[in-house]
Amino acid sequence: MRIFQANAQQRRLLGAGLITPSRARGAAQVNVAPAPNAGAMFPGFRRHMVPTSGAQINTLVGGSGPPLLLIHGHPETHVAWRHVAPQLAQTYTVVLTDLRGYGDSSKPDGGPDHVNYSKRAMGFDQIEVMRALGHPRFQAVGHDRGGRVLHRMMLDHREAVTRGIVLDIAPTDLMYAHTDEAFATKYFWWFFHTQKAPLPEKMIGSQTELYLRSHLEEQSRTPGAISPTAFAEYLRCYNEPGCIHAVCEDYRASVTIDRRHTEDDKAKGIRVRQPLLAIWGGKGTVGQLFDVIGLWKQEATDVRGRPLACGHLIPEQDPHGLLDALHSFLQAA
């Protein structure tokens, strides 16, 4: 009889109730298939559905060179990188994922205290994807929720994430701590999504297209930044069973279990020590209401950054400016 032996990370997640034994057994397998949208948006990329300890992560891989992970935000998917990934693939092995709960990745139940959507659990998915693809060390870019996942990854997995770029965010705990009426009005979903289920799920689900379109238009304010094809893809995924609940669980985790993880780190003096680049939209809410660099310096030791002349959806509004910033910061060899 074949005996399964979990590794240390899997044992920790099993003990915390984050995964089941069957998930742990299948975590090393990678299934490969052509990406449905690769021809139009991501030429030369291949789709991988990667089982991790707690989810199935939809992944696209293209290019060659040092590994570079790109992690999208809410309410988007890997499609958010369509204007920059093909260019980056000329220099890097580019890995695009859908976060658990988003896109075509699986949407596990939130679990007790929203633990399955803690940034620690969501980040470990990304670590396992990169390991499964043969990249134990890599650089990464995270936008919006993906940036918050990346922040946690840089704290928990310093040996794996060598350098990080966060797009249009400041640390979550400090943004909540500095919230005023202007921010609460502009980013109302930060408080709406955290309400007890099923209230926000039911309300969003009753007018999903209106909610999604209004959200993207408010965040962008750049006509044409979200093409009809991209919007159709975002809407298809947002309409998937479990997606809206998963999104709300992501935000609920931010004000519960994620906050405790951050408090524990601060009590131990743990900070991000890898090089960190913060890029924000100069025309967006975060850049206008927060001292982005000043806040990051409270939680990281090696920080630099600057705004771009756009709003929140940086990869879609100013891909050329973003590419210039990435090429000047990332290590290509």
Buried (B, 14 or more C-beta within 10 A) or exposed (E): EEEEEBEEBBEBBBEBEBBEEEBBBEBEEBEEEEBEBBEEBBEEBBBBBBBBBBBBBBBBBBBEBBBBBBBBBBBBBBBBBBBBBBBBBEBBBBBBBBBBBBBBBBBBEBBEEBBBBBBBBBBBBBBBBBBBBEBEBBBBBBBBBBBBBBBBBBBBBEEBBBBBBBBBBBBBBBBBEEBEEEBEEBBEBBBBBBBEEEEBBEEBBEEBEEBBBEBBEBBBBBEEBBBEEBBEBBBEBBEBEBBBBBBBBBBBBBBBBBBEBBEEBEEEEBBBEBBBBBBBBBBBBBBBBBEBBEBBBBBBEEBEBEBBEBBBBBBBBBBEBBBEBBEEBBEEE
